[in-house]
């Protein structure tokens, strides 16, 4: 049986030393492949016109340009690509804005190399990579936002099974795959199968979207 194709990564960072470090890190990973590098908006969009990457590893501070502004352009140019922010910016508000603009995860440049590798793989597997504090802030914002009209969603929500509703509730509490499997008494593969079904029924693409959807549509547990 042939091995799966490696995850194709486009690195966007204006610091040559960072690009060199990430390049060396990825060279030792058989399942990851660096297919391009850029350090500004123009270079990034030019790279995206070629072979589309599976993941864009994006710095938020690109010298005189903003990675935040580039996020939506990347999503429009390459809608199937996952976007993982890799940044030295510590501002939680900036992190929140990045997630709301389409990022699928955020990793601090202060974290160990192993954390970055894990985040890349998790994000490409359909998960969101953010710390619990950021997840809490995003869900709180969703709770405070005006609820959208629920009528168009009634049929979708009604199609959920009781077990799928249980999975959604646990996701909204910030649980990962292992904790979900333990809480439900099933295998991690079964959890992933449930998630595939839920994503399809509700029209969401990852755990973060699902968690926010759950809050806005009353599917998340209410804490007193």
N, C-alpha and C positions, 0 to 999 in steps of 0.2 A: 504494500500500500504506500503510495507516494505521500510525502509530507505536505501539509497545507502550505499555501503560499505565505511568505512572510508579510507582516504588517508594513505597509509602505508609509513612511513618515517624511513630512516636509517640516524642516526646522526654520523658524523665523525669529532671529535674534540679532541685534545690531552689534553685539560684542563678539569679536573674533575668538577670544579665549573661551567663551561659553560654547560657541559652535564647535570648536576643536574638542572640548571636553565631552560634549554630547556625542560627537561623531565617534570618538574613541570608545565611549560607553556602549554605543549601539553596535559597533563592529564585533563585539564579543557575544552578541545575541543572535542565535540562528533564526529566531522567529521574528526579528525586527530588521527592517532595512531602511536606511536613510537614502531617500531618492532625490532630495533637493534641499538647498539652503537659500535663504533670502535674508536681507537685513532692512528692507523697507517695503512700503506699500507696492510700489511699481514692480519690484522684483518678485514679491509674493504672488501678485496677480498673474505675472508672466509665467511663473512656475506652475500655477494652477491650470494654465492653458494646455499643458502637456499631459502626461499620464497622471490622472487624479490620484492624490494620496488617500490612504485610509484614515490618516490622522495628521492634523496640523499642530505642531508644538509651537506655541506662540508666546512671545514675551509681550508684556503690556507697554513697556517703555522702549520705543524704537528711536531713541535720539530725539529728533524734532517731530516725530510722528507718534500718534497714539494707536496702540494695539486695540484699544476699545473700539475706535472708529473702524478699524479694519475687520473686526469680528463679523459684522453683518455682511460685508463684502465677500468674505471668505465663504460664508454660508450660502450666499446667492450664487457665487461662481462654482462652488463644489458642494451641493446640498447633501451629498451622501458622506462627506468627510466628517469625522469627529474632530472636535477642537479641544485641546488640552492646554490651558494657560500655564506657563512655566515662568514664574516671575519673582523678582525681589521686592516688589511692592507689597507692603504689609496692610495697607488701608482696607478694612473690611467693606466699606462702602464701594470701593472700586471693585473688589472681588464680587460683591453682589451684582453690581452693574454688568460685570463680565458674564455672569451666569444668566442674567436676564436678557442679554444680547445674543446668547446662543452658545456660550462655552459649555462643554460637557464635564469639565473638571478644572481644578486649580491645584497646582503643586508649587510650594515655595522653593526657591533656589537654595534655601538653607537646609532642606531635607537631604537625607542620604540618597545616594544614587539608586539604591535598591527600591526606595519609595517611588522614585520617578518611573522605574521600569514596571513596578506593580501597577501604578496609576495608568500608564500607557495601555497595558494589557486589559485592565478592568474597563477602561473607557471604551476600548475597541470591542469589548464583549457586551457593550450596551449599558454599562453602569455609569453612574455619576460619581465623580471623585471630589468630595469636599469634606471639610471637617464637620463635626457634629454641631459646632457653634454656628457655622454658616448655614447648615441645613435648617436649624432652628429659626434663624433670622428670616430665611426665605419663606418658610412655612407661616411664620407670623405675619409677614407681609401679605401672603396669599389670604390669610384669614381676615385681614383688615380691608382687603380690596373688595369692591362691590361684586357680588356674585352675578355671573352671567345668567341670562335666561335659561332655565333648566329644560324647557320643553323639548328642544332638539336632542337633548341627551337622554331623555327618558328611556327610549328603546335600548340604547347602548347599556345603560346602567341595569336595566331589567334583565339583560341577557347574561349578567354575571351570575355565576354559581355561588352558593354560600361559602365554599372554600376559597374561591377567588376574592370574595369580599374580605375574608379573613386575611389573605395574603396582602391585600391592599392596605388594610389597617396596620399591619406590621411594618410594611414599607413606609407608611406615613410617620411611623415612630422612629425611623432611621435605622432599621435593622438590615444587616447584610444577608447574603445568601446562606451562610453557615448558621446564623441565628434563626433565620426563617425555617431552615430545615429542622433544627433542633426543636423549635417551638411547635412545629406542625407534626413532628414525628415522621418525616419523610426524607428522601434523599435530596441532595442538592440538584440533581438532574430533574427530579420532579418539580422542584421549586422553579427552575428555569423554564420548564414546560408550562407551568401555570402563568409565568410572566409573559411568555410569548402569546398565550391566549388572551391575557388581559390587555396587552399592548394592542393587539389586533382589534379587540372589541371596542376599546375606548379611543383608539386613534392617537395614542401617545407613543413616543419612541424610546423613552428610557425611564429610569427610576425617579429621577428628579421631576420630570413632567408628570409622572404618575402620582407622586406625593402631592404636588401642587393641585392636580386635578382632584385628588381625594379630598383635600381641604375645601376646595371651592364648591364641591358637589356633595358635601356632607357624608363622605365615605370614611373619613378619618375619625378615630376615637376622640371624644371630647373630654378634655381634662378639666376637672373642677379645681 
